[in-house]
Amino acid sequence: MGDVDLIDSIMGIYKIQLRSKRWQIRLFYHYLDLTMANAWLLHKRVCKDKGLSCRLSSADFRLDVALCKLGIKPGLV
């Protein structure tokens, strides 16, 4: 499976479900999905290179990122 197919499949699993007639909004959420998928893959690669156990799913990773942006420590929820 190529990298593009892998990113597309990851984006398809936890896609932001928002319908909008404005193309700018759709494009923003598409790039947000793309960024989150790439960040999760990078997180997995860094954990593997450092020899750490990385069992964080894509959904849990997205939740942790959202909680960090809100100023809440992810481990407390």
Residue pairs with C-beta under 8 A, 6 or more apart in sequence:
1 9
6 41
7 34
7 37
7 38
7 41
10 37
10 40
10 41
10 58
11 33
11 34
11 37
13 58
14 33
14 36
14 58
14 59
14 62
15 33
16 29
16 32
16 33
18 25
18 26
18 29
20 26
36 58
36 61
36 62
36 65
37 58
39 61
39 65
40 56
40 58
40 61
40 62
43 54
43 56
43 61
44 54
47 53
47 54
48 54
56 64
63 74
63 77
64 74
67 73
67 74
67 77
68 74
